[in-house]
C-alpha cells in the first residue's frame, strides 16, 4: 500500500526498553512488529490476504486496514495510541487522539479461529487500555483498566492475545478515561471473516463508525464534556462533503457494516435499495429472521450489518435520518425567522455591523448558495456541490454510486450519474396550473404577503393577564 509509511519501532530503542517489562517473555525475542502509519484521509484499497483462508476484504470509508505479520501460528498487529490530526473535510482539521496516525484507527481484519497478538503502544499523555467490543475472550484480555488489567502507562507497550471464536462485526475502543478518550476519537473497526470462504459471500464489503464532536468555529480540539449538543456528526471522523462515495458494480452483492460510538441513536437510511439486516455485534442473524428495511436504527454501542443487491444504477444518498445530523457547524442557539420580514431589522443591524446579511426568513436553503467568509477552521452548515447545484447537506451523508461494467475491485469514483433520457424530473412548462381551491378568506398571490410575521419583542408582548384572556 503506497500511502502507508512504515515506522521502524525497533529503531526506537528507548521505547522498546521502556515497554519490555510489559511484554510476555515468549514474544520478547521476536521484537515488536512494525507499526504502519497512515497520512491520507481518503479511502484506501482493500488489503487482500496473502496466506491462510481466502476472503473478500473490507473497504473502510475514508480509512484503511492494518497490515500484520505471521509469527509462528500467531497473527501479529501493532497499534499506537497517539495524538493525531484528522482532516474532517477540506478546510477543517481536528486535533484528536487515535491510532497509527488516524482517527478512527485502522481496521483490523482476521479470520475466525485465528490466534491474534495485538501490541498496543501508548504515546498519549495519560494511561489507556483497549477493549475488544463484542469479542469472546479471556477476562484478562478484555481491556478494562483497573478491572481486568492495569492501565497502559504513557511510553509503555502491552500485548493482548486471544483466539477469534466467531466471525462477525466488532470494534475496539478505550476503557480508560473513556469519556475523554472516545470523545477525542479513539476507536476502530474489527472484522472477523468466516473461515469458510463460501459462508456469507459478498462482492463488496464497506465498514465505518458513527462518531461525533463538538468543535467550536476557529478551534481544533473537541469539547469533551459535551454530551448531546454536537456540531460535527461524522462517518469515520469525516463530514460531508469530505466523505468518500461507496462505489459498487451493478449486480454486485454489497454488505455495509457500521457501528455507533456517539451519544445518541442513528437511523441509517440507504436510498435506491431495499436491504436486509444480516448481523449485529452479537452475531449473524438467521436468514429466517432477517428483516427487509430501507432504514435501520443503530443504538449507542451497537453495530449493524446490512446486505443488498446493487441492481439499481445511479447516485444514491446514504445518511442518518435525523436531519440535524446531516448539517455541519450548526449554531444551535440561532433563532428561527421563517416568515419574518427582516428588511427593516437588517437596516438597523447594519448600522452597527456593516455587511450584515439577514438569512432564514424564506428557509435555510439559501445559505448553501452563499459564499460568505467563514471563521478559521470550520465548515458551512450546508454544502457539497452536486451535478444540479448544492446538495445542501453536511455531517452524516455520502453517496452510493452504482454503475454497470465496473471491474471487480474497482472502487474509483466514476463521477456523477448520467440519467437515461426520460428518467429525470423536469420543470412543467405547459398550461398554467389552475388556482387550487382554498378555504374562505385565504390570501392569494400578492395578498399572501400580508401574512408576513412581525418581529416581536417578548418584553413588550401582551400576556393573557393584561389582555383580558384567561389566566392559568
C-alpha positions in Angstrom: 0.0 0.0 0.0 1.9 3.0 -1.3 0.1 5.5 1.0 1.4 3.8 4.2 4.7 5.0 5.7 6.2 2.4 8.0 7.7 3.4 11.3 10.6 1.1 12.4 9.8 0.6 16.1 12.9 -1.5 16.6 14.9 1.7 15.9 13.3 3.5 18.8 15.4 1.8 21.5 14.1 3.8 24.4 10.5 2.8 23.5 11.3 -0.9 23.4 13.3 -0.8 26.6 10.5 1.0 28.4 7.9 -1.4 27.2 9.7 -4.8 27.6 8.6 -5.3 31.1 5.0 -5.3 29.9 5.7 -7.8 27.1 5.5 -11.5 27.7 8.7 -13.5 27.6 7.6 -15.6 24.6 7.4 -12.6 22.3 10.4 -10.5 23.5 12.9 -12.3 21.4 10.8 -11.7 18.2 10.7 -7.9 18.8 7.7 -5.7 18.1 6.1 -5.8 14.6 6.3 -2.7 12.6 3.6 -0.1 13.2 2.3 1.3 9.8 1.2 5.0 9.9 -1.4 6.4 7.6 -1.2 10.0 6.5 -4.0 10.1 3.9 -7.7 10.9 4.7 -9.1 9.1 1.6 -10.4 5.6 1.3 -7.5 3.1 0.7 -7.7 -0.1 -1.4 -8.7 -3.3 0.4 -5.9 -5.4 1.8 -6.2 -8.8 0.2 -4.9 -11.8 2.2 -1.6 -13.4 1.0 -1.9 -16.5 3.1 -4.4 -18.6 5.1 -8.1 -18.8 4.2 -9.3 -16.6 1.4 -11.9 -13.8 2.0 -13.3 -10.6 0.5 -11.5 -7.9 2.4 -13.5 -4.9 3.6 -13.0 -1.3 2.5 -13.0 1.3 5.3 -14.8 4.5 4.5 -12.0 7.2 4.4 -9.8 4.7 6.2 -7.5 1.6 5.8 -6.8 -1.9 7.0 -3.9 -2.6 9.4 -1.2 -4.9 7.9 0.0 -7.8 10.1 2.9 -10.3 10.2 2.8 -14.0 10.9 4.9 -15.2 13.8 4.5 -18.9 14.1 0.8 -19.5 14.2 0.1 -16.0 15.6 -1.2 -13.1 13.5 0.5 -10.0 15.0 -0.7 -6.4 14.8 0.7 -3.2 16.3 -1.5 -0.3 17.3 0.0 3.0 18.5 -2.3 5.2 20.6 -1.3 8.8 19.9 -2.4 12.3 19.2 -3.4 12.8 15.5 -4.6 15.5 13.2 -7.7 14.5 11.2 -9.0 16.4 8.2 -12.7 16.3 8.7 -13.4 17.8 5.3 -11.3 20.1 3.1 -11.0 23.3 5.1 -11.2 21.9 8.6 -8.8 19.9 10.7 -9.4 18.4 14.2 -6.7 17.6 16.7 -7.8 14.3 18.0 -6.5 11.2 19.7 -6.4 8.0 17.6 -4.3 5.1 16.4 -1.5 4.8 13.9 -1.9 8.4 12.6 -5.6 8.5 12.2 -9.0 8.7 14.0 -10.6 6.3 13.8 -7.7 3.9 13.9 -7.1 1.3 11.2 -9.5 -1.6 10.7 -8.2 -4.9 12.0 -9.1 -7.9 9.7 -8.6 -11.5 10.6 -10.3 -14.9 10.2 -12.5 -17.0 12.6 -10.2 -19.3 14.5 -7.1 -17.0 14.1 -4.8 -16.6 17.1 -4.1 -12.8 17.2 -1.5 -11.0 19.2 -2.1 -7.2 19.3 0.7 -4.9 20.6 -0.6 -1.6 21.9 2.0 1.2 22.4 0.8 4.2 24.4 2.0 7.6 23.2 -0.8 9.6 24.9 -0.1 11.8 27.9 -2.2 9.5 30.1 -2.8 5.8 30.6 -5.1 3.9 28.3 -6.4 0.4 27.6 -8.2 -1.2 24.6 -11.5 -3.1 24.9 -12.3 -5.5 22.0 -16.0 -4.8 21.8 -18.1 -7.9 21.1 -15.2 -10.4 21.2 -15.4 -13.6 23.3 -12.0 -13.8 25.0 -10.3 -14.4 28.4 -11.3 -11.9 31.0 -7.7 -10.6 31.4 -7.7 -9.6 27.7 -11.0 -7.6 27.8 -9.2 -4.3 28.2 -11.0 -2.6 31.1 -8.4 -0.6 33.0 -8.4 -1.2 36.7 -10.8 -4.1 36.5 -9.2 -6.6 34.1 -5.7 -5.1 33.7 -3.6 -2.1 34.8 -3.8 0.9 32.5 -1.1 1.1 29.9 1.1 4.0 31.1 2.5 6.6 28.7 5.5 5.2 26.9 4.7 1.5 27.6 3.6 -1.3 25.3 1.1 -4.0 26.4 0.2 -7.2 24.5 -3.3 -8.7 24.0 -3.5 -12.3 22.9 -6.7 -14.2 22.2 -8.4 -16.6 19.7 -11.1 -15.3 17.4 -14.0 -17.5 18.4 -16.6 -16.4 15.9 -16.9 -14.4 12.7 -18.7 -11.1 12.7 -18.6 -7.3 13.0 -16.8 -5.8 16.0 -14.9 -2.7 17.1 -12.2 -1.6 19.5 -12.1 1.4 21.8 -10.6 2.5 25.1 -12.0 1.5 28.5 -9.8 4.0 30.4 -10.9 7.6 30.9 -13.5 6.6 28.4 -15.4 9.8 28.3 -12.3 11.8 27.3 -10.6 9.3 25.1 -13.6 8.3 23.0 -14.7 11.9 22.7 -11.2 12.6 21.3 -11.7 10.0 18.6 -10.2 6.8 19.9 -11.9 3.9 18.2 -11.5 1.4 15.3 -13.3 -1.4 13.4 -12.5 -5.1 13.9 -13.8 -7.6 11.3 -13.6 -11.3 11.6 -14.3 -13.2 8.4 -15.8 -16.7 8.3 -13.2 -19.5 8.0 -15.1 -21.0 5.1 -14.9 -18.5 2.1 -18.3 -19.9 0.9 -20.0 -18.7 4.0 -21.8 -15.4 3.6 -20.0 -14.3 0.5 -20.4 -10.7 -0.9 -18.7 -8.8 -3.7 -18.1 -5.6 -1.8 -17.9 -5.0 2.0 -17.9 -1.5 3.4 -17.3 -0.5 7.0 -17.4 2.7 9.0 -18.0 4.0 12.5 -20.5 6.8 13.5 -18.9 9.4 15.8 -19.5 13.0 16.7 -17.6 16.1 18.0 -18.3 19.5 19.4 -15.7 21.7 17.9 -16.3 25.4 18.0 -15.6 27.6 14.9 -11.9 28.6 15.0 -10.9 25.9 17.4 -9.3 22.5 16.8 -9.9 20.3 19.9 -13.3 18.8 20.7 -15.1 19.9 23.8 -15.0 16.5 25.6 -17.6 17.4 28.2 -20.4 17.9 25.7 -23.0 15.1 25.9 -25.5 15.6 23.1 -25.2 19.1 21.6 -22.6 18.1 19.0 -22.0 20.2 15.8 -20.0 17.7 13.8 -21.8 14.4 13.1 -19.3 12.0 11.3 -18.8 8.9 9.4 -15.3 7.8 10.5 -14.4 11.3 11.7 -15.3 12.8 8.3 -18.3 15.0 7.4 -19.9 15.7 4.0 -18.6 16.7 1.5 -15.4 15.1 2.8 -16.8 11.6 3.0 -15.8 9.4 0.0 -18.5 7.7 -2.1 -19.1 4.0 -1.9 -18.8 2.5 -5.4 -20.4 -0.7 -6.5 -20.8 -2.5 -9.8 -24.4 -3.1 -10.9 -25.4 -6.6 -9.9 -22.9 -6.8 -7.0 -24.0 -8.2 -3.6 -23.0 -5.4 -1.2 -22.5 -5.5 2.6 -22.3 -2.4 4.7 -21.3 -2.6 8.4 -21.4 0.4 10.8 -21.1 0.9 14.5 -22.3 3.7 16.7 -19.9 5.3 19.2 -21.8 8.6 19.6 -24.1 9.6 22.5 -27.4 9.0 20.6 -29.0 6.7 18.2 -28.8 7.0 14.4 -31.4 5.7 11.8 -29.2 5.0 8.8 -31.2 5.3 5.5 -30.0 4.0 2.1 -31.7 5.3 -1.0 -32.4 3.2 -4.1 -32.2 -0.2 -2.4 -34.1 -2.4 -0.1 -31.7 -4.3 2.2 -31.8 -7.0 4.9 -30.3 -6.6 8.4 -28.0 -9.6 8.5 -25.9 -9.1 11.6 -25.2 -7.3 14.8 -22.1 -7.2 17.0 -23.7 -10.1 18.8 -23.6 -12.3 15.7 -25.1 -13.1 12.4 -28.9 -13.2 12.1 -30.6 -16.4 10.9 -32.0 -15.9 7.4 -35.5 -16.6 8.6 -35.4 -13.6 10.9 -33.7 -11.1 8.6 -36.0 -8.1 8.2 -36.4 -6.2 4.9 -35.6 -2.5 5.5 -34.6 0.8 3.9 -33.6 2.3 7.2 -32.1 0.7 10.3 -31.6 2.3 13.7 -28.3 1.9 15.5 -28.3 2.5 19.2 -25.3 3.7 21.2 -22.6 0.9 21.4 -24.3 -1.2 18.7 -23.2 -2.4 15.3 -25.3 -3.5 12.3 -24.5 -5.3 9.1 -26.9 -4.9 6.1 -26.8 -6.6 2.7 -28.4 -5.9 -0.7 -28.1 -6.4 -4.4 -26.9 -3.3 -6.2 -29.3 -3.7 -9.1 -30.4 0.0 -9.5 -27.8 2.2 -11.2 -27.5 5.8 -10.0 -26.1 8.0 -7.3 -28.0 7.1 -4.1 -27.8 9.0 -0.9 -26.8 7.3 2.4 -27.4 9.3 5.6 -28.6 9.5 9.1 -32.3 10.3 9.0 -32.1 12.7 11.9 -32.0 16.0 9.9 -29.7 17.8 12.3 -27.1 15.1 11.8 -26.8 16.0 8.1 -25.5 19.5 8.9 -22.1 20.9 9.8 -21.2 23.5 12.4 -24.7 24.4 13.4 -25.4 27.4 15.6 -28.0 25.7 17.9 -29.0 28.9 19.6 -29.8 30.7 16.3 -33.5 31.9 16.3 -36.0 30.9 13.6 -37.1 33.7 11.3 -39.2 31.8 8.8 -41.9 34.1 7.5 -40.4 37.2 9.2 -39.8 40.3 7.2 -36.2 41.2 8.2 -35.7 44.2 5.9 -36.3 46.9 8.4 -34.5 45.0 11.1 -31.4 44.4 8.8 -31.1 48.1 8.2 -30.8 48.8 11.9 -28.3 46.0 12.5 -26.2 47.1 9.5 -25.6 50.4 11.2 -23.5 48.7 13.9 -22.5 45.6 11.9 -21.7 46.7 8.3 -22.1 43.8 5.8 -24.7 42.0 7.9 -27.0 39.8 5.8 -30.4 38.7 7.0 -31.0 35.0 6.5 -33.6 32.4 7.2 -36.8 34.2 6.5 -37.5 32.0 3.5 -35.9 28.8 4.8 -32.3 27.7 5.1 -31.5 26.6 1.5 -30.2 30.0 0.5 -27.3 29.5 3.0 -25.8 26.8 0.9 -25.5 29.1 -2.1 -23.9 32.0 -0.3 -20.1 32.4 -0.3 -19.6 34.2 2.9 -16.3 34.5 4.8 -16.1 31.8 7.5 -14.2 31.8 10.7 -10.9 29.9 10.7 -11.1 26.1 10.7 -14.8 25.5 10.3 -17.3 24.5 7.5 -20.5 25.8 6.0 -23.6 24.4 7.7 -24.9 23.1 4.3 -22.7 22.4 1.4 -21.5 19.9 -1.2 -21.7 20.6 -5.0 -23.7 18.0 -6.9 -24.5 17.8 -10.7 -27.5 20.1 -10.3 -26.3 22.6 -7.7 -25.7 22.5 -3.9 -26.6 19.2 -2.2 -27.5 21.3 0.9 -26.1 18.7 3.3 -23.3 18.1 5.7 -22.5 15.7 8.5 -23.5 12.1 8.2 -24.1 12.0 4.4 -22.5 10.3 1.5 -23.4 8.7 -1.8 -23.6 5.0 -3.0 -22.6 5.1 -6.7 -23.9 2.0 -8.6 -22.6 1.6 -12.2 -22.7 -1.1 -14.8 -19.5 -2.5 -16.2 -17.0 -1.8 -13.4 -14.2 -4.2 -12.8 -14.2 -6.3 -9.7 -12.3 -4.4 -7.0 -12.6 -1.0 -8.8 -13.5 1.5 -6.1 -12.6 4.6 -8.0 -15.1 7.5 -8.1 -16.9 7.2 -11.5 -18.2 10.8 -11.4 -21.8 11.8 -11.4 -24.5 9.6 -12.8 -25.8 10.3 -16.4 -29.5 9.8 -16.3 -31.0 8.0 -19.3 -33.5 10.1 -21.3 -36.9 10.2 -19.8 -35.7 9.3 -16.2 -35.0 12.8 -14.8 -37.5 15.0 -13.0 -38.2 18.2 -15.1 -39.9 21.5 -14.9 -43.5 21.8 -16.1 -43.7 24.3 -19.0 -47.3 23.5 -20.2 -50.5 25.3 -19.4 -50.5 27.2 -16.1 -51.9 25.2 -13.3 -55.4 26.2 -12.1 -55.6 28.1 -8.8 -56.2 25.5 -6.1 -59.4 25.5 -4.0 -58.8 27.5 -0.8 -60.6 28.0 2.4 -62.7 31.2 2.6 -60.7 34.4 3.3 -57.3 32.7 2.5 -55.0 35.3 0.9 -54.0 34.8 -2.7 -51.0 36.0 -4.7 -49.7 39.3 -3.6 -52.2 39.4 -0.7 -50.4 36.5 0.8 -47.5 38.9 1.7 -49.9 40.4 4.3 -49.3 37.2 6.3 -45.6 38.0 6.9 -44.8 37.7 10.5 -43.5 40.6 12.5 -40.5 40.6 14.9 -42.0 40.9 18.4 -40.0 41.9 21.4 -41.1 39.4 24.1 -40.6 42.0 26.8 -43.5 44.1 25.4 -45.7 41.2 24.2 -49.2 41.4 25.7 -49.9 38.5 28.0 -53.2 36.8 28.7 -53.4 38.5 32.1 -53.3 42.1 30.6 -55.3 41.4 27.6 -58.4 40.1 29.2 -57.6 36.4 28.5 -57.8 33.5 30.9 -55.1 33.1 33.5 -53.6 29.6 34.2 
